[in-house]
Amino acid sequence: MKILYGVQGTGHGHISRARVVLPKLREYAEVDVLISGYNFKMSIDGPVDFKARGLSLAYDNRGSIDLFETVLGLNFVRFVRDIQKVSIQNYDFIVNDFEPVTAWAAKRAGMPCVAISHQASFLSDRVPRPEKRSPFAENLMRHFAPSTSSVGSHYLRYDDFIEPPIIRRHIRELSPAREDHVTVYLPAFDHETLVSIFRQIKKVRWHIFSPNCDAAYQKGNVEVNPVGKETFLESIESCLGIVSATGFETSSEAMYLGKKFLTIPIKNQYEQLCNAAALKKLGGKVVYQIDQHFAQELSAWIDEGKELSLPEISDEEELVQKIIKAGVGQGKELQEAELVS
């Protein structure tokens, strides 16, 4: 059995999931990897067979998606060419983590495609949404990377095809403690702006991690670090809480470690607004903008914030078996449909 695994490079969540799923999937099949995107900085910890430009989001350093820069970065001619270049006929089925090139190549060829992303969970209306839904964003999540079957991922099993979060081994091996610092990961904000805000709260130390920081430095009670696996893991292992954007993986890891969690959804990022709606119900603190009241909210959260928990995590073996069953099953159905026609 031969599988093509498509990974969306934007954001660290898709790559983190691939690091867990790929080794287990390779126990049962030969797997090639295609990664797309042009603004990611994490590696997949293994061979990448194909790279494509794909479609990525740009941020404005003020906590929002930069729609203008995102549109400027689109290259639909290149995107179509990348789809056409994928030799889809060499594979039995596609496993897709919100990656558009392999998804559309599979759709074009009538190939089974199993979605395993967090975004796939939003195919269910049972998944929490913000009070104001966005029909455009809902349709974008459904059609950005089309699939023939789905194994979604979310905080809870909101539907029968949704699995609990995949927690990477490095997080599972930590021994959580509670010291006097808070870990901050807000990649859509400029780190110098964050320093000026967080240093106002003197009662704790702050560990800020930024994708735009080249070398670690300190200002008062604030440390600023490049995004690095070891230093980040050390920080979240012993922190008293985590302040982050509302990405699914970081919030899931905070819950798994039993940390207080304050989240600031990236503006114009509908998936994060949906996650925020779910986290509110689970006891997380959601702040939608950094304004003149933010320091006060931050201080109150340090004193009164709730430590979260995750009811269950995904079993890697069961997850991979579901993926294989879905891919093989879809393949048989498509073959039978062709024979009937």
N, C-alpha and C positions, 0 to 999 in steps of 0.2 A: 504494500500500500504506500502511495506517495501523496504527500500533502503539501500545498503551498500555504504558508502562514503569512498573512498581511498585517502589518503593524503600523498604526498611526504614530508618527514620531512626536507630534505636538503634545506637550504636557508629559509629565513623568509617569502617569498612571498606566498608560498602555504598555510602555516598555517594562515597567515593574511587573505587570501581569505576565508579559511574555517570558520574563526571566523565571517565573514559576512554572508556567504551563509547558514551555518548550521542552525542557529536559524530560518531563514525564511523557509528553506526546511522542518523543523520539524513542521511547521504549517500545512503541507499538508500530511505528511507521518511519519511513524516510521523509524528512521534513526540510523543505527549502524555505527561506525567509526573505520577504520583500518588506522594506521599510520605506515609508514616504513622509515627506515634510521637509521644510528647509530652515526651521528655527529651533531644532532640538539640540540639547547638549549632553544627553545621557546616552551611554552605550548599552547594547543589549546583552553584553557579557557572553558573546558567542559569535559564530560566523553569520554574516549577512550576505545572502547570495545576490540580491538585487536591490537597487536603490532607485527611487523615483521622486520627482519634485512634489507631486501630490498637491494638497491644499492645506494651508496652515493659517493660524490666526496671529495677528500682530497686536502688541499691547503698547499703551501710551505712557507708561511709567507713573500714571496717576490712578491706577486701579481699574482701568477700563480697557475693553477691546478697542483698538484703533481701526475703525471701519475703513478709513481712507487708505491707510497703509496695507490693510488686509486685502482690499480690492486691488491695489497696485501690485501686490505680490501674486495675484492670480495669473495663471498662464494657461488658458483653456486649450490652446493649440497643443502645447506640450503635454497637457493632461490627457488629451485624446490620443496622442501618439504613444504615451506611456501605456495606456490601456491596450492599444493595438499590438504593442511589443511583447506583452506577457504571453508566453507560450503555455496557455492554459490547458491545452490538450495533453500535456505531459503528466497531469495530476488526476487523482481520483476525486478529490474535492478540495475546497478552499476553507481554511479557518481564518476568520477575519475579525480584527479588533479595531473597528471603526476606521478602516483604511479604504479609501475610495477607489484606488486604482485596481486592486485585485477584485474588489466587490463588483465593480462595473464590468471588468473583463469577464468575470464569471457569469454575470447576467447576460452579457452579449453572446456568450458561448453556450448558454443553457446548462451551466455547470453547478452542482450543489455548492452552496456557500453557507457556512455555519458562523453566525455572528456570536461573539463571546464578550462583547463590550458591556460596560455599564450603561452606555447609551441604548443598548438593545432592550434594557429593562423598561424603557419608556414606551415600548410597544404596548404595554399594559396600562389601562386607565386606572388601575388600582394603586399605582405608584404616586406618592404625594407630588403635588404641583403647587406653585404659588397661587395666591388669590386671583391674580390677573394672568390668565394663560395667554401665550403667544401662538396663534395658529401658524404663523410663518416658521417659528422655531420648532414647533411640534413636527411640522412637515419636513423641515430640514433634517431633524434627527432620524426620522423614519426613512428618508430617501438618500441621505448623504452616502451611505454605504449599504446598498440593498442586499438582502440575504434571502435564502430559501428556508432557513430555520434559525432559531435563536436559543442561546443559553445565556440569559442576562445575569447581571450581578448587582446586588444592592444591599443596604444595611440589614434589611429583613426580607423574608420570603413573601413578598407582596402578591406573587402569582406563582402558578405551578412550574413555570419555566425559568424562574428567577432563583439563582443560587446566592448564598451569603458571600461576603467579601473574600477575595483571595489575599491572604497576608503572606508577604514574602518571608523567607526563612530568617533573614537577618533581624527582622522585627520579632519573630517568634522566639528567637534565641536570647533576646534582651531580658534583663532582670530589673524591672521598673522600680525606681526609687523616687523620692520627692525631696528635692533640694530647693534652693532659693532663686532659681532662674526660670524664665519663660522662653520657650523656643518660638521664633517668629519666622514664618515662610510666606511672604507676600510678593511673589515674583512679578506681579503687574505694577508694583510701586517702585520708585527710585529709592535705593537704600539710604541715601543721605537725608531724604525727606523723612523716612522712617526713624532715623537716628534722632532727628530734632523733636519728634513726637514722643518716642518711647523713653528718652532720657528724662522727661518730665516726671516720670513715676520712679521715685527713688527706692521704694520699699522692696524691689526685686532687681535682679540682674536680667538683662535681655540678651539673648543670642539670636541675632538676625542673620539669616542665610539668603544670599542674593545671587542670581545667575549672572549679574552684571558686575560683581565684585571679583577682582583679580587676585587680591592678597588680603589676608586677614588684618584687621586693625581694631583699636578700641578707643572709644570716647566716653569717659566717665563710667557709668554702669552699663554701657551698651557695647557688646562685641559684634563686629560685622565679619562674616565669613563667606568665602566662596561656597557654592553648593558642592559639597563633597560627601561621599557616602559615610566614611568613618566618623568625621567630626559631627555630622548631622545625627547619626545614630547615637553617639555618645551624649549629645545634647538632649534628645527626646527621651532617652532612657532614664535620665535623672531629673528632668524638668518637673515643675509643679503644674505646668499647663502649656498648651500650644495655641498660638495665634496664627491663623493661616487663611488662605483663600478657601473656597468651598469645593475643591477638587475631591473626588470620591476616594482616592487611595489615601491621601494624607488624613482625611477625616476618619476613615475606617481604621487606620493605624492608631490614631489618637484614642479612639474608642477601645480598641483592642488592649492598649496599654493602660487603660483606666485613667486617662488624663482629663483635666478640665479642658474645655475646647471653646475658643471664641473664634468665630469665622466672619470674614468680610467677603461676600461674593463679588467676583469680578463683574463690573457693570456691563450690561449687554450680553452677558454669558448666561443663556437661559438654563442650561443644564445645572449650573451652580445655584441658580435661584430655586430650582426644583430640589436640589440637595439641601439647601437651606431650609426649605419647608419641612423636609423630613427630619432634619437635625433639631429643629425647634421642638418637634413632638417628642424627641428622644432626650431633651434636656440641654441641648447645646445653646450657647449664646450667639445670636446673629446680630451683626451691626452692618448696616447697608452703606454707610459712608463715614469717612473720617472728617469730623467737623469740630467745632469748638467744644462739643460735649464729649468727645471721644475719650479724652484722658480721664474724665470722671467715670465713664462707663467701664473703662479698662481697670481702674482702681477698684471699683465695686466688684467686678468679676473676679479679680485676684482674691478678694476676701470671701466672696459668697458664691462663686461659680460652682456648678455641680460637676463632679467627676463622672464621666460617661463610661458605659460598658457596651460590649458587643455580645449579643446572645450566642452567636455561633460563627464559625468561619468555614470557608469552603474546604472540603476534603479533596486534595489534588487528584487522587486516584478516581474517585467517583466523578469528578468534573471531567476528566479526560475521557472516561468511559461514555459519558453523556455526549461529549463532542463527537467521538468516533461513531457512536450509535446514530446520532443525528445525520452526520455526513454520509455514512454508508446507506442509511435508510432512505435519504433523499435521492441518492444515486440510483437505487433500485426503483423508486417510484418514477423517476424521470425515464429510465430505460423501459419500464412497462408502458408508460404513456406513449413513448415513441413507437413501440411495437403495435399498440392499439391503433394509433393514427396511420 
